[in-house]
């Protein structure tokens, strides 16, 4: 039979369950877009910039059972999307990238958009495909889907030359997609060793990353069985419900909130699941896991990369934790003294919140009061999207997340501009849930025009923009060693104008007295399918524990001479200006 490449792409995407594509049509992919208009199951979404498309695809993968897919032009479209592709790659998020390609049926050089896209994307994708025949299209897309979602997930790139899209070619058939899910074998000896180590520990603890998000129920059961405190990475913030009495917060070292720092003191055995012990999750490697470290991950390369593990178990976290729980239960009863640890965690959490409530934010918005009010007005299954910046760690410390996949954020790639597009994609994938973004004004300026996409789609998310007029995370980091700020002050942006330009509702929260009504008004408008931009005049004068801990950790690594140089320079500038 003869089929166009565009038809074959549509067929394959339908077979693997793609629900949305994100991107911009151009001369090298418009034939595929035309085919997608015929699809009853796929909706092509027009974005304002391909970076937004990649962030949307990433967010959709994180919060739904569909694999985020971008459909972009070659060259410029690929370079625009590269930041979002890199984010997905380093964070372990599945993504399909489908781009057009230059004509391969003509012997001409210097064609429009001619470049080696595969060399560019090789470092930030799991695999790339350059389609040469019609026969290759369906198998390549099926295989790419399996690779993107298999092992540690990540993005896969497929280039389909425009001539294959346009013209019919011979194919032997159009096979249905059949997933190849071979159940992995679990190392039972390692399971038994891990169970024994954790069961015999006097003060065990759990440390959970994104790889444990889909195993939240199993993590809760193990934590309760062991009476173990639980901390998470930033990306894994939703891997354990914050309303559990054993939840402590993000990380567990000197940069953690007091509940986590105190609960993990003298921890003599740790179960780490779905975490690489990367820089952000460990607050610049400022943690000290115990020698009795049990590390579970789908990717064996992470084992002992930064911290030596006593027991390692490669595999899917849900499958491994199910086996581990069974092994623990076979060893005896749950530990009896469960109240003292829970009481201490509760007291530490309340004391830290009280500390924030007592902070004088003057005529601006106190972060703790904002997040307390937001939590009270959000449903338990609401989804919070945070961008990269100072606000990210305010969320981690002050905003309890109650449900698995209830929080997403760019982490290891740490790309600003993520949240404005991501909120829209999350709302598309979860129309029945409340979706809110917490976005610094600097990050918002990078991709704020994607709120136009939200308005066009009637995707009623809320964009809480924490505005203080500067890049606060880096400006705070500058203050201590430099005693001055450089290149961190933003221009005077009127967010109401952005809302007017993109068709969004607008709300402003100037101070603490306006918090509850501002949140209520925003959520009400969003429930009617109207995206809302909220200008939150945030007070960043009180530093997070994460910021202070990171500074302390890094300063302690300096030699005495370098410490003296940095401190001396700061003092001199304080005196001289």
C-alpha positions as CSV (number, residue, x, y, z in Angstrom):
1,X,0.0,0.0,0.0
2,X,1.0,3.6,-0.5
3,X,0.7,6.2,2.3
4,X,2.2,9.7,2.8
5,X,4.7,10.1,5.6
6,X,2.4,12.6,7.2
7,X,-0.4,10.0,7.3
8,X,2.0,7.5,8.8
9,X,3.1,9.9,11.5
10,X,-0.5,10.6,12.5
11,X,-1.4,6.9,12.6
12,X,1.6,6.0,14.8
13,X,0.9,8.9,17.2
14,X,-2.7,7.8,17.6
15,X,-1.6,4.2,18.2
16,X,0.7,5.2,21.1
17,X,-1.9,7.4,22.8
18,X,-0.6,10.9,22.1
19,X,-3.4,13.3,23.0
20,X,-1.7,16.7,22.3
21,X,1.1,18.0,20.2
22,X,2.7,21.3,21.0
23,X,4.5,23.4,18.5
24,X,4.4,25.8,15.5
25,X,3.7,24.8,11.9
26,X,6.1,25.7,9.2
27,X,7.1,24.7,5.7
28,X,8.8,21.5,6.9
29,X,6.0,20.1,9.0
30,X,2.8,21.7,7.8
31,X,1.8,18.4,6.0
32,X,1.8,16.6,9.4
33,X,-0.3,19.4,10.9
34,X,-2.8,19.0,8.1
35,X,-3.1,15.3,8.9
36,X,-3.5,16.0,12.6
37,X,-6.6,18.1,11.8
38,X,-8.2,14.8,10.7
39,X,-7.4,13.1,13.9
40,X,-10.2,12.3,16.4
41,X,-7.9,11.7,19.3
42,X,-5.0,14.2,18.9
43,X,-5.3,17.9,19.4
44,X,-2.5,20.1,17.9
45,X,-1.8,23.1,20.2
46,X,-0.3,26.3,18.7
47,X,2.3,27.9,21.0
48,X,4.0,31.3,20.9
49,X,7.5,29.9,21.1
50,X,9.0,26.4,20.7
51,X,10.5,26.6,24.2
52,X,7.0,26.8,25.5
53,X,6.1,23.8,23.5
54,X,8.9,21.7,25.1
55,X,8.0,22.9,28.6
56,X,4.3,22.0,27.9
57,X,5.2,18.5,26.7
58,X,7.4,18.0,29.7
59,X,4.6,19.1,32.1
60,X,2.0,16.9,30.4
61,X,4.3,13.8,30.8
62,X,4.8,14.6,34.5
63,X,1.1,14.9,35.3
64,X,-0.8,12.5,32.9
65,X,-0.6,9.1,31.3
66,X,0.2,10.5,27.9
67,X,3.7,11.2,26.6
68,X,4.3,14.9,25.9
69,X,5.0,15.4,22.2
70,X,6.3,18.4,20.3
71,X,5.9,19.0,16.6
72,X,8.3,21.6,15.4
73,X,10.2,22.9,12.4
74,X,13.8,21.9,12.0
75,X,16.8,24.1,12.9
76,X,15.3,27.2,14.5
77,X,12.4,25.2,16.0
78,X,14.8,22.7,17.4
79,X,17.2,25.3,18.9
80,X,14.2,27.2,20.4
81,X,12.9,24.0,22.0
82,X,16.4,22.8,23.3
83,X,16.0,24.2,26.8
84,X,12.8,22.3,27.4
85,X,14.3,19.1,25.9
86,X,17.3,19.5,28.1
87,X,15.1,19.9,31.1
88,X,13.2,16.7,30.3
89,X,16.5,14.8,29.7
90,X,18.2,15.8,33.0
91,X,14.9,15.4,35.0
92,X,14.1,12.0,33.5
93,X,10.8,12.9,31.8
94,X,9.6,11.1,28.7
95,X,9.1,13.3,25.6
96,X,8.7,12.7,21.8
97,X,10.2,15.4,19.6
98,X,9.1,15.3,16.0
99,X,10.6,17.7,13.6
100,X,10.5,18.1,9.9
101,X,13.7,17.8,7.9
102,X,15.0,19.2,4.6
103,X,14.3,17.4,1.4
104,X,16.3,14.3,0.8
105,X,15.2,13.7,-2.8
106,X,17.1,16.6,-4.2
107,X,20.9,16.9,-4.5
108,X,21.0,20.5,-3.3
109,X,23.1,22.2,-0.6
110,X,22.2,25.1,1.7
111,X,18.6,24.3,1.9
112,X,16.4,26.3,4.3
113,X,16.8,25.0,7.8
114,X,19.7,22.7,6.8
115,X,21.7,21.6,9.9
116,X,22.8,18.5,11.7
117,X,20.0,18.4,14.3
118,X,21.2,15.0,15.6
119,X,24.6,16.3,16.6
120,X,22.9,19.2,18.4
121,X,20.4,17.0,20.3
122,X,22.6,13.9,21.0
123,X,23.7,15.1,24.4
124,X,20.2,15.9,25.6
125,X,18.2,13.0,24.2
126,X,18.2,9.2,24.7
127,X,18.2,8.5,21.0
128,X,17.6,10.3,17.7
129,X,16.2,9.0,14.4
130,X,16.5,10.3,10.9
131,X,13.8,8.7,8.8
132,X,15.0,7.7,5.3
133,X,12.0,5.7,4.0
134,X,8.2,5.6,4.5
135,X,8.6,2.0,5.8
136,X,10.7,3.3,8.8
137,X,8.2,5.8,10.1
138,X,5.8,3.7,12.2
139,X,8.4,1.3,13.6
140,X,10.6,4.3,14.5
141,X,7.8,6.1,16.4
142,X,6.8,2.9,18.2
143,X,10.4,2.3,19.2
144,X,11.0,5.9,20.2
145,X,8.0,5.8,22.5
146,X,9.3,2.7,24.2
147,X,12.7,4.2,24.7
148,X,11.3,7.5,25.9
149,X,9.3,5.7,28.6
150,X,11.6,2.8,29.3
151,X,14.3,2.6,32.0
152,X,15.0,6.1,33.2
153,X,12.7,8.1,30.9
154,X,13.8,10.9,28.6
155,X,13.3,12.7,25.3
156,X,13.7,11.0,21.9
157,X,14.0,12.9,18.6
158,X,12.6,11.9,15.2
159,X,13.4,13.8,12.0
160,X,10.9,13.2,9.1
161,X,12.1,14.8,5.9
162,X,9.5,17.0,4.2
163,X,9.5,15.0,1.0
164,X,8.5,11.9,2.8
165,X,5.6,13.8,4.5
166,X,4.4,15.2,1.2
167,X,4.5,12.2,-1.1
168,X,3.1,8.7,-0.9
169,X,5.5,5.8,-0.5
170,X,5.2,2.0,-0.2
171,X,4.7,0.4,3.2
172,X,4.1,-3.2,3.9
173,X,1.4,-2.5,6.5
174,X,0.2,-0.4,9.3
175,X,0.6,-2.5,12.4
176,X,-1.1,-1.7,15.7
177,X,1.2,-0.7,18.6
178,X,2.0,-3.5,21.0
179,X,3.8,-2.4,24.2
180,X,6.9,-4.5,25.1
181,X,6.7,-4.5,28.9
182,X,8.9,-7.3,30.1
183,X,8.7,-7.5,33.9
184,X,12.1,-7.0,35.4
185,X,13.5,-9.4,37.8
186,X,14.2,-8.1,41.3
187,X,17.3,-9.0,43.2
188,X,15.7,-10.9,46.1
189,X,18.9,-11.2,48.0
190,X,19.3,-7.4,47.9
191,X,15.7,-7.0,49.1
192,X,16.4,-9.2,52.1
193,X,19.6,-7.4,52.9
194,X,17.9,-4.0,52.7
195,X,15.0,-5.2,54.8
196,X,17.3,-6.5,57.5
197,X,19.3,-3.3,57.6
198,X,16.3,-1.1,57.8
199,X,14.4,-3.3,60.3
200,X,17.4,-3.4,62.7
201,X,18.1,0.3,62.6
202,X,17.3,2.4,65.6
203,X,16.5,5.5,63.6
204,X,15.8,4.8,60.0
205,X,14.8,7.5,57.5
206,X,13.4,7.7,53.9
207,X,14.7,10.1,51.2
208,X,12.5,10.2,48.1
209,X,13.0,11.6,44.7
210,X,10.9,11.9,41.5
211,X,11.5,8.3,40.8
212,X,9.3,7.4,43.8
213,X,6.3,9.6,42.9
214,X,4.3,6.7,41.4
215,X,5.1,4.6,44.5
216,X,3.7,7.0,47.1
217,X,1.4,4.4,48.7
218,X,4.2,1.9,49.2
219,X,6.4,4.6,50.6
220,X,3.8,5.6,53.1
221,X,3.3,2.0,54.2
222,X,7.1,1.4,54.6
223,X,7.5,4.7,56.5
224,X,4.7,3.8,58.9
225,X,6.0,0.3,59.4
226,X,9.5,1.6,60.3
227,X,8.3,4.7,62.0
228,X,10.7,6.5,59.9
229,X,11.0,10.2,59.1
230,X,10.6,11.1,55.4
231,X,12.4,13.8,53.4
232,X,12.2,14.4,49.7
233,X,14.2,16.1,47.0
234,X,12.8,19.2,45.3
235,X,11.6,17.3,42.3
236,X,10.2,14.6,44.5
237,X,8.3,17.0,46.7
238,X,5.0,15.2,45.9
239,X,6.4,11.7,46.4
240,X,5.2,11.6,50.0
241,X,2.0,13.4,51.4
242,X,2.9,16.4,53.4
243,X,-0.1,15.8,55.7
244,X,1.5,12.6,56.9
245,X,2.9,13.0,60.4
246,X,6.1,11.4,59.2
247,X,6.7,14.0,56.5
248,X,9.5,16.4,57.3
249,X,10.3,18.5,54.2
250,X,12.9,18.9,51.5
251,X,16.4,17.5,52.0
252,X,17.8,16.6,55.4
253,X,21.0,18.6,56.1
254,X,21.8,22.1,57.3
255,X,19.8,23.6,54.4
256,X,16.6,21.7,55.4
257,X,13.8,23.0,57.5
258,X,14.1,22.3,61.2
259,X,11.7,19.4,61.1
260,X,13.9,17.6,58.6
261,X,17.2,18.6,60.0
262,X,16.3,17.4,63.5
263,X,14.5,14.3,62.5
264,X,17.4,13.0,60.5
265,X,20.1,13.6,63.2
266,X,21.6,10.3,64.2
267,X,19.8,8.6,61.3
268,X,21.5,5.2,61.2
269,X,19.9,3.7,58.1
270,X,18.4,5.4,55.1
271,X,16.2,4.2,52.3
272,X,16.7,6.4,49.2
273,X,14.3,5.9,46.4
274,X,14.3,7.5,42.9
275,X,17.0,10.1,43.7
276,X,20.4,10.8,42.2
277,X,21.6,12.7,45.3
278,X,22.1,15.6,42.8
279,X,23.2,19.2,43.8
280,X,19.7,20.7,44.4
281,X,18.3,17.8,46.2
282,X,21.3,17.7,48.6
283,X,21.7,21.5,48.9
284,X,25.0,21.6,47.1
285,X,26.0,18.2,48.5
286,X,25.7,19.4,52.0
287,X,24.1,16.2,53.4
288,X,25.7,13.2,55.0
289,X,23.7,10.0,54.5
290,X,24.5,7.2,56.9
291,X,26.8,4.4,55.9
292,X,23.8,2.0,56.0
293,X,22.4,3.5,52.8
294,X,19.9,1.5,50.7
295,X,19.6,3.0,47.3
296,X,16.8,2.1,44.8
297,X,16.7,3.5,41.3
298,X,15.7,2.5,37.8
299,X,19.2,3.7,36.6
300,X,22.1,1.8,38.1
301,X,24.5,4.6,37.1
302,X,23.4,6.7,40.0
303,X,24.5,4.2,42.6
304,X,27.4,5.5,44.7
305,X,28.0,8.3,42.3
306,X,28.0,10.9,45.1
307,X,27.5,8.9,48.2
308,X,28.4,5.2,48.8
309,X,25.5,2.8,49.2
310,X,25.6,-0.3,51.3
311,X,22.8,-2.0,49.3
312,X,21.7,-1.1,45.8
313,X,18.6,-2.4,44.0
314,X,17.9,-1.5,40.4
315,X,14.3,-1.5,39.3
316,X,11.0,0.3,39.2
317,X,10.4,1.8,42.6
318,X,6.8,0.6,42.9
319,X,7.8,-3.0,42.1
320,X,10.9,-2.9,44.4
321,X,9.1,-1.2,47.3
322,X,6.2,-3.7,47.1
323,X,8.8,-6.5,47.5
324,X,10.6,-4.6,50.3
325,X,7.5,-4.0,52.3
326,X,6.6,-7.7,52.1
327,X,10.1,-8.6,53.3
328,X,9.8,-6.1,56.2
329,X,6.4,-7.4,57.3
330,X,7.8,-10.9,57.4
331,X,10.4,-9.8,60.0
332,X,7.9,-8.8,62.7
333,X,5.7,-6.1,64.0
334,X,5.8,-2.4,63.5
335,X,7.9,-0.5,66.0
336,X,6.0,0.4,69.1
337,X,7.1,4.0,69.9
338,X,5.5,6.0,67.2
339,X,4.4,9.2,69.0
340,X,7.6,10.9,70.0
341,X,9.0,11.3,66.5
342,X,5.6,12.5,65.1
343,X,5.2,14.9,68.0
344,X,8.7,16.3,67.4
345,X,8.1,16.7,63.6
346,X,4.7,18.5,64.3
347,X,6.3,20.8,66.8
348,X,9.2,21.7,64.6
349,X,6.9,22.4,61.6
350,X,4.7,24.7,63.7
351,X,7.7,26.5,65.2
352,X,9.1,27.2,61.8
353,X,5.7,28.4,60.5
354,X,5.4,30.7,63.5
355,X,8.8,32.1,62.8
356,X,7.7,33.1,59.4
357,X,4.3,34.5,60.6
358,X,6.2,36.7,63.0
359,X,8.4,38.1,60.3
360,X,7.4,41.7,59.5
361,X,6.8,42.0,55.8
362,X,5.7,45.6,56.2
363,X,3.5,46.6,53.4
364,X,4.2,43.5,51.2
365,X,3.0,39.9,51.2
366,X,4.4,37.5,53.8
367,X,5.2,34.2,52.0
368,X,4.0,32.0,54.9
369,X,0.7,33.7,55.1
370,X,0.2,33.5,51.3
371,X,0.9,29.7,51.2
372,X,-1.1,29.0,54.3
373,X,-4.1,30.7,52.7
374,X,-3.5,29.0,49.3
375,X,-3.3,25.6,50.9
376,X,-6.6,26.2,52.7
377,X,-8.4,27.2,49.5
378,X,-6.9,24.5,47.2
379,X,-8.3,20.9,46.9
380,X,-6.0,18.1,48.0
381,X,-5.6,17.0,44.4
382,X,-4.7,20.4,43.1
383,X,-1.4,20.6,41.1
384,X,1.2,23.3,41.9
385,X,3.7,24.3,39.2
386,X,6.8,26.2,40.4
387,X,9.3,27.9,38.2
388,X,13.0,28.3,39.0
389,X,14.0,31.0,41.5
390,X,13.7,32.1,45.1
391,X,10.0,31.3,45.1
392,X,10.8,27.7,44.4
393,X,12.3,27.1,47.8
394,X,9.5,29.1,49.5
395,X,7.1,26.6,47.9
396,X,9.3,23.7,49.2
397,X,9.4,25.0,52.7
398,X,6.0,26.6,53.1
399,X,3.5,24.9,50.7
400,X,2.4,21.4,51.8
401,X,1.7,19.1,48.8
402,X,-0.8,16.4,49.6
403,X,-1.0,14.2,46.4
404,X,1.3,12.3,44.2
405,X,2.3,14.4,41.1
406,X,0.7,17.4,42.9
407,X,3.9,19.4,42.4
408,X,6.3,19.8,39.4
409,X,9.2,22.1,38.8
410,X,12.4,22.3,36.7
411,X,15.2,21.0,38.8
412,X,18.5,19.5,37.5
413,X,18.5,21.6,34.3
414,X,17.0,24.4,36.4
415,X,15.5,26.3,33.5
416,X,13.7,29.6,34.2
417,X,10.5,30.2,32.1
418,X,9.1,26.7,32.7
419,X,6.0,27.4,34.7
420,X,3.9,29.7,32.5
421,X,3.7,27.2,29.6
422,X,3.6,24.2,32.0
423,X,0.5,25.4,33.9
424,X,-1.4,25.4,30.6
425,X,-0.4,21.9,29.7
426,X,-1.2,20.6,33.1
427,X,-4.6,22.1,33.0
428,X,-5.2,20.6,29.6
429,X,-4.2,17.2,30.9
430,X,-6.2,17.6,34.2
431,X,-9.2,19.8,33.4
432,X,-11.1,18.6,36.5
433,X,-8.3,19.8,38.9
434,X,-7.2,23.2,40.1
435,X,-3.8,24.1,38.6
436,X,-1.7,27.0,39.9
437,X,1.7,28.3,39.0
438,X,4.1,30.0,41.4
439,X,6.4,32.1,39.2
440,X,9.0,34.7,39.9
441,X,8.7,37.9,37.9
442,X,12.0,37.2,36.1
443,X,10.9,33.7,35.1
444,X,7.5,35.0,34.0
445,X,9.0,37.6,31.7
446,X,10.8,34.8,29.7
447,X,7.6,32.9,28.6
448,X,4.6,35.0,29.8
449,X,3.2,35.2,26.2
450,X,2.2,31.5,26.6
451,X,-0.6,32.8,28.7
452,X,-2.1,33.7,25.3
453,X,-2.1,30.0,24.6
454,X,-3.9,29.4,27.9
455,X,-6.6,32.0,27.0
456,X,-7.0,30.6,23.5
457,X,-7.6,27.1,24.9
458,X,-9.8,28.4,27.9
459,X,-7.4,26.6,30.2
460,X,-8.2,28.1,33.5
461,X,-5.0,28.0,35.4
462,X,-3.8,30.7,37.9
463,X,-0.4,32.3,37.4
464,X,0.7,33.7,40.8
465,X,3.6,36.0,39.8
466,X,5.8,36.8,42.8
467,X,6.9,40.3,41.8
468,X,9.7,42.2,43.6
469,X,11.4,43.7,40.6
470,X,14.6,41.7,40.7
471,X,16.1,38.3,40.2
472,X,15.9,37.7,43.9
473,X,17.6,34.3,44.2
474,X,20.8,35.4,42.6
475,X,20.6,38.9,44.1
476,X,20.5,37.3,47.6
477,X,23.4,35.1,46.6
478,X,25.4,38.2,45.5
479,X,24.8,40.2,48.7
480,X,26.8,37.9,51.0
481,X,30.1,37.5,49.1
482,X,30.0,40.8,47.1
483,X,27.9,43.2,49.3
484,X,26.4,44.5,46.1
485,X,24.0,43.5,43.4
486,X,24.9,43.3,39.7
487,X,22.5,42.9,36.8
488,X,19.6,41.6,38.8
489,X,17.2,44.5,38.7
490,X,14.3,44.0,36.3
491,X,12.5,46.7,34.2
492,X,9.2,48.1,35.4
493,X,6.7,45.7,34.0
494,X,3.0,46.2,34.4
495,X,1.5,42.7,34.7
496,X,-2.0,44.1,34.2
497,X,-0.9,45.0,30.7
498,X,0.3,41.4,30.0
499,X,-3.1,40.1,31.1
500,X,-4.9,42.6,28.9
501,X,-2.7,41.7,25.9
502,X,-3.2,38.0,26.3
503,X,-6.8,37.8,27.3
504,X,-6.3,36.8,30.9
505,X,-8.0,38.0,34.0
506,X,-5.9,40.1,36.3
507,X,-5.8,40.3,40.1
508,X,-3.3,42.1,42.4
509,X,-2.4,41.1,46.0
510,X,-0.6,44.0,47.5
511,X,-0.3,42.9,51.1
512,X,-1.4,40.4,53.7
513,X,-4.9,41.8,54.1
514,X,-5.6,41.1,50.4
515,X,-4.3,37.5,50.3
516,X,-7.5,35.5,51.0
517,X,-9.8,37.5,48.8
518,X,-7.2,37.6,46.0
519,X,-6.7,33.9,46.0
520,X,-10.5,33.3,46.2
521,X,-11.2,35.6,43.3
522,X,-8.5,34.0,41.2
523,X,-9.6,30.4,41.7
524,X,-13.2,31.4,41.0
525,X,-12.3,32.9,37.7
526,X,-10.1,29.9,36.8
527,X,-12.9,27.5,37.5
528,X,-14.9,29.2,34.7
529,X,-12.1,28.5,32.2
530,X,-10.5,31.9,32.5
531,X,-6.7,32.0,33.0
532,X,-5.7,34.5,35.7
533,X,-2.5,36.5,36.2
534,X,-2.0,37.5,39.8
535,X,0.5,40.1,40.7
536,X,1.7,39.1,44.2
537,X,3.8,41.8,45.8
538,X,6.0,39.3,47.6
539,X,8.4,40.0,50.5
540,X,11.7,38.3,50.0
541,X,13.5,39.9,52.9
542,X,13.5,36.7,54.9
543,X,15.8,34.1,53.4
544,X,14.8,30.5,53.2
545,X,16.6,27.8,55.1
546,X,17.7,26.4,51.7
547,X,19.4,29.7,50.7
548,X,21.2,30.1,54.0
549,X,22.2,26.5,54.1
550,X,23.6,26.5,50.6
551,X,25.7,29.6,51.4
552,X,27.0,28.0,54.6
553,X,27.9,24.8,52.9
554,X,29.7,26.4,50.1
555,X,31.5,28.9,52.3
556,X,32.8,26.2,54.5
557,X,34.5,24.6,51.5
558,X,36.6,27.6,50.8
559,X,40.2,27.7,52.1
560,X,40.9,30.1,54.9
561,X,42.6,32.5,52.5
562,X,39.7,32.6,50.1
563,X,37.3,33.1,53.0
564,X,39.3,36.0,54.2
565,X,39.3,37.5,50.7
566,X,35.6,37.3,50.2
567,X,34.7,38.5,53.7
568,X,37.3,41.4,53.5
569,X,35.9,42.5,50.1
570,X,32.3,42.5,51.4
571,X,33.3,44.5,54.6
572,X,35.3,47.0,52.5
573,X,32.3,47.6,50.2
574,X,30.0,48.0,53.2
575,X,32.2,50.8,54.5
576,X,33.1,52.5,51.2
577,X,29.9,51.8,49.3
